[in-house]
Each structure stands twice: as structure tokens, then as C-alpha cells.
Amino acid sequence: MRKSRRKFLKNSMALGLTSLIDPFSLEASSGLIQQDKKLKILILGGTSFLGPHQISYALNRGHEVTTFTRGKTVPKIHADLFSKVEQLIGDRENNLEALKNRKWDVVIDNSGRKTKWTEDTAKLLVDNVGYYMYTSSISVYYPFTGEDFSEKRSLVTEIPDDIDEGERGTYAYGVMKATSETATIKSFGADRSIIVRPTLIVGPGDRTDRFPYWLARLEKGGDIIIPGSRTEVVQYIDVRDLAEWMIRLCETKAAGIYNGSGPGFDMTTNAFVHGIHANYTSAVNYIQIDDNKFLEENGLIGIQPWVIQLPQYAGMSKSDNSKAIAAGLTFRSLSETVQATKKWWYSEAVSQERRDNILTNERSLMRREKDILAKWKQRT
Ligand SMILES: NC(=O)c1ccc[n+]([C@@H]2O[C@H](COP(=O)([O-])OP(=O)(O)OC[C@H]3O[C@@H](n4cnc5c(N)ncnc54)[C@H](OP(=O)(O)O)[C@@H]3O)[C@@H](O)[C@H]2O)c1
């Protein structure tokens, strides 16, 4: 047996195939992990955007997955995999019965929308679950002023009295995420808590039109407004890179706090736009508008994934991902993200109404663009 294994390895090494086909390998080609490292994973949530990608990767690695939702959201991504998932029904607001007296190796809290929800599940699960992974957000750093956007930066913990009403929601979200992180660590302790702070998540299944907008816009071509300066930096994270890395963090039980942002280099808005357009054949004419006052007056501030350099957003695309990279975060190319998003965008998972909305909704930049351009030309 030993001899034939050695012979097999020798032959396959000569073909450069060992990691792909060695049947004796602990990590086979499917990405399966060792039997004794198999995890029982509970996902609070799991059916919307990030969750299905986590499930796909976790099942592929040989883990067992349970989800906990109200049963309202019908998964549209990896829908075929849900027959292999235990699906518990309840409500984080007032019904956690299904989670009682059950054991898991790790819980991933994706659906935390109130601090109390995380407090309640962390308290309930602390003796029956090994690790608590909380899906937070870089919004815990709001307002994005100053220079340090590493995990050591202090967090927003209250909504100031004297703020502009328009900022209240952004503050409230950041505070909720920050206080939920604290609730996690308070119950599970720092050595059993894994906190991930993603930047804008993009890719197949996105519930927002932030990234699909740019795909649709560059596909259509013509005169295209590029708001802000071309050298500003863009950050985003492909949902699959994030989901897969989060599962690997569970496997390695890498307790700690991590920013989850990409790509792995400083991508300028210029590189972002050209990188997307490389996937289309439309004729384009880019019109750079870098007058912040004009942009603000015309509702062009938050044309994500980059945000105009107003002081409170200046550091939004500067989150430091070095700790995450050291802990195994990897990045697909922008083209891979575009191709997968494009495939999903034109699939049955997306309604024609949603696709049309980007083109025809009167609040959509695509509808307003001609008028804004006319104003801009007049002004310049
Ligand atoms: N999108 C971004 O750019 C971004 C950026 C940074 C951070 N984040 C964070 O990333 C996380 C990802 O969220 P996701 O929606 O993609 O996660 P998900 O795990 O795919 O889905 C979340 C699920 O939570 C369930 N849910 C909602 N309310 C519930 C309740 N009261 N009780 C039980 N379950 C409930 C929903 O199912 P039912 O409706 O069936 O209950 C929903 O399908 C969020 O925490 C978000 O704040 C997102």
C-alpha cells in the first residue's frame, strides 16, 4: 500500500497533479477538509446575500450547516443547496425557541439588525456553541475622518445630538454594529469571538443596485459621468471572497477583529471604471466631474462604491485590510466579479422590473444623467 502510494505520488507530481487528484490527500480537490475538522455551523440568517455563498463554500468543504430565519426570504442564490441545510424557523425579535438546547461549533450572526438581537442570541448560545462570529461593518468607523482605519480605530458608540438629520441613519447603523460587537465579546469573551467588518459587499445576489448600476451603465455606453477625481480610491469586497474567508476563519478558529475589504491594492476610480468596461464592447466617453459642490447639488455624492471626498466620508475607502490578508483573505479579479454579477443579473434570479428600474427610475442617475450633463456643460 505504502509503495503504491509513493508510486502514485511520484507519477502525479511529475504531472503537477498532486494537490488536484491525490486520493490520499487530506485536502482533496473538492476542498473537503479532514473528517475531524468538520464543523457544525449555525448561521443566523443565511438566505439572502452573504449567507448562501457561505453555505455553498461550507458544504463544499464538508461542514454541516443550519440556518435560522423567519422563513420569509426565499433564497435566490444557490437555491438548490438548501435541501442539504437544516432550516430552523423563529424570529430574532421574539422567538428563539428553535435554538434552545442545541450544540454547534460556531455561530455566524449575519442577521444582526439590533444590538438586543445579538445580546439575546449570544447569551442563549454561550454554553452550547464554541465561537461567535459577528458580521459587522466598516460603518463602525463612521464618520470616516482622520487617517487610521485599522481595527484599532475607536468606534462610534453614540449618535451626536447636533448632527444633520440626513446623517442620523448612518450613525444609527454604525452604533448598532459597534454595540453588537461589544455584546458578542461580552458574552463569548475575546478568545471565542470573531468580528468581521466588511466594506461594501458586491457580487451575485446583491440586494442593492450600487454595483449593478456601474455594470448597466458601462454596458450601455455613451457619455458617462464619472463623479469625483479619477485618483480617488475604491474599495469593495466580492461576496464570495468574503464568504469563503469567513468560513476559513471559522475553521482556524481565528478569534479577533478583522476589516473585510478589497481589493488587495489601491484601486483608483479610473482603474475601477476601466476594469468593468473591459467586460463590455460599448463605445464610451467618460466625463469627469470633480466639482464637489456641483456633485452635491445634483445628488451625485454617493455613487458607490466610491464616495465623494466630503469630510465625513473621506476615509470610507481606506479601511486597512492587512490583518485580514495575513489571516487568509484573498481576492478575485474585478473581471471575475463583473462576469459573475453579470450572469446573475441576467438570470431568473433578478426580475425584469429590477433591471428596468436602473434604466428608467426617475431617481436613477442613468435617467438624470443627460440633464446633469447639460447643466455641467453650461457651467463649464
Ligand atoms: N451589503 C453590504 O454591502 C454590507 C456591508 C457591510 C456589512 N454588511 C452586513 O452583512 C450582513 C449580511 O446580511 P445578508 O442579508 O447578506 O445575510 P444573509 O445571512 O444572507 O441573510 C439574512 C437573513 O436574515 C433573516 N432575518 C431577517 N430578519 C430576521 C428576524 N427578525 N429573525 C430571524 N431572521 C431574520 C432573513 O430571512 P427571513 O426574511 O426569512 O427572516 C435574511 O434572509 C448584514 O449584517 C449586514 O449588515 C453588509
The ligand as an SDF file (V2000), in Angstrom:
LIG
                    3D

 48 52  0  0  0  0  0  0  0  0999 V2000
  -24.3920   44.6050    1.8480 N   0  0  0  0  0  0  0  0  0  0  0  0
  -23.3150   45.2560    2.2290 C   0  0  0  0  0  0  0  0  0  0  0  0
  -22.6860   45.9800    1.4470 O   0  0  0  0  0  0  0  0  0  0  0  0
  -22.8320   45.1160    3.6700 C   0  0  0  0  0  0  0  0  0  0  0  0
  -21.6770   45.8000    4.0400 C   0  0  0  0  0  0  0  0  0  0  0  0
  -21.1990   45.6290    5.3380 C   0  0  0  0  0  0  0  0  0  0  0  0
  -21.8450   44.7880    6.2170 C   0  0  0  0  0  0  0  0  0  0  0  0
  -22.9830   44.1480    5.8360 N   0  0  0  0  0  0  0  0  0  0  0  0
  -23.6370   43.2400    6.7870 C   0  0  0  0  0  0  0  0  0  0  0  0
  -23.5680   41.9380    6.2340 O   0  0  0  0  0  0  0  0  0  0  0  0
  -24.6470   41.1470    6.7570 C   0  0  0  0  0  0  0  0  0  0  0  0
  -25.1460   40.3460    5.6170 C   0  0  0  0  0  0  0  0  0  0  0  0
  -26.5330   40.2620    5.5070 O   0  0  0  0  0  0  0  0  0  0  0  0
  -27.2480   39.3030    4.4590 P   0  0  0  0  0  0  0  0  0  0  0  0
  -28.6620   39.7880    4.3850 O   0  0  0  0  0  0  0  0  0  0  0  0
  -26.4860   39.2210    3.2080 O   0  0  0  0  0  0  0  0  0  0  0  0
  -27.2100   37.9100    5.2730 O   0  0  0  0  0  0  0  0  0  0  0  0
  -27.8890   36.5090    4.9760 P   0  0  0  0  0  0  0  0  0  0  0  0
  -27.3690   35.5940    6.0150 O   0  0  0  0  0  0  0  0  0  0  0  0
  -27.7490   36.0960    3.5640 O   0  0  0  0  0  0  0  0  0  0  0  0
  -29.4750   36.7500    5.2180 O   0  0  0  0  0  0  0  0  0  0  0  0
  -30.0000   37.3590    6.3430 C   0  0  0  0  0  0  0  0  0  0  0  0
  -31.3350   36.7000    6.6600 C   0  0  0  0  0  0  0  0  0  0  0  0
  -31.7830   37.1390    7.9490 O   0  0  0  0  0  0  0  0  0  0  0  0
  -33.1340   36.7990    8.0480 C   0  0  0  0  0  0  0  0  0  0  0  0
  -33.8250   37.6560    9.0260 N   0  0  0  0  0  0  0  0  0  0  0  0
  -34.1930   38.9600    8.8850 C   0  0  0  0  0  0  0  0  0  0  0  0
  -34.8740   39.3710    9.9560 N   0  0  0  0  0  0  0  0  0  0  0  0
  -34.9340   38.3020   10.8100 C   0  0  0  0  0  0  0  0  0  0  0  0
  -35.5070   38.0980   12.0840 C   0  0  0  0  0  0  0  0  0  0  0  0
  -36.2040   39.0700   12.7240 N   0  0  0  0  0  0  0  0  0  0  0  0
  -35.3950   36.8860   12.6660 N   0  0  0  0  0  0  0  0  0  0  0  0
  -34.7360   35.8810   12.0400 C   0  0  0  0  0  0  0  0  0  0  0  0
  -34.1600   36.0220   10.8230 N   0  0  0  0  0  0  0  0  0  0  0  0
  -34.2620   37.2160   10.2090 C   0  0  0  0  0  0  0  0  0  0  0  0
  -33.7140   36.9720    6.6540 C   0  0  0  0  0  0  0  0  0  0  0  0
  -34.5470   35.8450    6.3440 O   0  0  0  0  0  0  0  0  0  0  0  0
  -36.1460   35.9640    6.6710 P   0  0  0  0  0  0  0  0  0  0  0  0
  -36.6090   37.1910    5.9560 O   0  0  0  0  0  0  0  0  0  0  0  0
  -36.7220   34.7060    6.1180 O   0  0  0  0  0  0  0  0  0  0  0  0
  -36.2770   36.0700    8.1410 O   0  0  0  0  0  0  0  0  0  0  0  0
  -32.4770   37.0200    5.7420 C   0  0  0  0  0  0  0  0  0  0  0  0
  -32.5620   36.1260    4.7060 O   0  0  0  0  0  0  0  0  0  0  0  0
  -25.5660   42.1030    7.4920 C   0  0  0  0  0  0  0  0  0  0  0  0
  -25.3170   42.0000    8.8800 O   0  0  0  0  0  0  0  0  0  0  0  0
  -25.1110   43.4910    7.0250 C   0  0  0  0  0  0  0  0  0  0  0  0
  -25.3120   44.4870    7.9970 O   0  0  0  0  0  0  0  0  0  0  0  0
  -23.4950   44.2940    4.5750 C   0  0  0  0  0  0  0  0  0  0  0  0
  1  2  1  0
  2  3  2  0
  2  4  1  0
  4  5  1  0
  4 48  2  0
  5  6  2  0
  6  7  1  0
  7  8  2  0
  8  9  1  0
  8 48  1  0
  9 10  1  0
  9 46  1  0
 10 11  1  0
 11 12  1  0
 11 44  1  0
 12 13  1  0
 13 14  1  0
 14 15  2  0
 14 16  1  0
 14 17  1  0
 17 18  1  0
 18 19  2  0
 18 20  1  0
 18 21  1  0
 21 22  1  0
 22 23  1  0
 23 24  1  0
 23 42  1  0
 24 25  1  0
 25 26  1  0
 25 36  1  0
 26 27  1  0
 26 35  1  0
 27 28  2  0
 28 29  1  0
 29 30  1  0
 29 35  2  0
 30 31  1  0
 30 32  2  0
 32 33  1  0
 33 34  2  0
 34 35  1  0
 36 37  1  0
 36 42  1  0
 37 38  1  0
 38 39  2  0
 38 40  1  0
 38 41  1  0
 42 43  1  0
 44 45  1  0
 44 46  1  0
 46 47  1  0
M  CHG  2   8   1  16  -1
M  END
$$$$
